Amino acid sequence: MTKRVLITGAAGFLGSHLCDRFIKEGYRVVGMDNLITGDLRNIEHLFPLEQFEFYNHDVSRFVHVAGPLDYILHFASPASPIDYLKIPIQTLKVGSLGIHNLLGLARVKKARIMIASTSEVYGDPTVHPQTEDYWGNVNPVGPRGVYDEAKRFQEAMTMAYHTYHGLETRIVRIFNTYGPRMRLNDGRVLPAFIGQALRGEDLTVFGDGSQTRSFCYVDDLVEGIYRLLMSDCVDPVNIGNPDEITISEFAEEIIKLTGTEQKVVYKDLPKDDPKQRQPDITKAREILGWEPKVSREEGLKVTYEYFKSLSTEDLYKKEHKTFEKYIQA
C-alpha cells in the first residue's frame, strides 16, 4: 500500500520542497497550511496530482486527517524575524499548541513524526561551531524569544512524547537554508541582499559585518531531512552547511553575483542577533552519511535566477516594514 505523509507548512519555502520530494518518492502527500506566511504558488503545480491533497488549516487548532498516516512532518511556523515579530502569539502557538495537536495525531495514527527545529535554539552561541549537545544561550524575553523558545519547547514536548508514550520521533535542527521559493522580502539576509541588489539599492549590513552565517542549499537540506526521517536516530541532528562566511563577505558575493554596483551600508546590530552561526555536522555525517553537495556559488546562481523571474510587484512588496531593523537572520 502506498504510504501517506502529512506535511504542515506545506505552502512555505521548505514545506513545498518537501512535498515535491515525497511525491517524487512515491508517497501520497497531505499538505496543510493556514497561509499566514505560505504561498499557494509554491505548490500549485501539485494540485492536479491525484496523490496530493491540501488542507487550509491552522495546526494550533485541533487537527483531524481522515485515513491512515505513516509520517508527519511539522514544518509550520513563521521562520523570519520580520514574521515572528509581527505575529509573536501565532509563532508561540504553532510551536506549542500546534506540536501538541500533531503529537496527539501521530499517536492516534501510530505515525512517525519529525519536527523542524532550528539553529536558533542555540541563541547567540558561546560554543563554536554548534554541536547538538550545546544547550544554547537564549534570551527568553528578547525580540527573538518567541521563536527561539517556541522551538525549544517543541523539542522538549516531542522528546516527552517519545520517552513517555514511546512515540517514534525525529528532531532536525535546521541552519540557514536558501533556494527557490524563498520570499524575496521576508527579511532573511540572502533574499534581503538579492532584493536590494535587484532594486538598485545599497546592501544593508547590521553591525560591523563580522558576524557569520552558514548557508545550505535547499536540495541538500531536503536530502538530510529525508535521511533523518528514515533513520533510527531520535536525538536532535544538525542539518546545514558548515561553510561559514561573514555577512560583509556575503554582501560582496551578492554584489559580484548580480553584477550591480551598489555599496554596502552599515547600521546598528539588532538586539540578540547571533554573532556566529556554523553547524557541527559530525553526527549527520556519521549517522546519516549526509553532507552538503551544492556549493554556495552554484546554489546562489540558481536562487538568483529564481528571484529575477519574480514579478515587479513581488520585487517591490514591503513585508512588515515596521520590523525591518531585525532582518539580519
Summary of the structure (lengths in Angstrom):
residues: 329
radius of gyration: 18.8
end to end distance: 42.2
largest distance: 57.9
contacts: 1142
relative contact order: 0.14
helix: 41%
strand: 18%
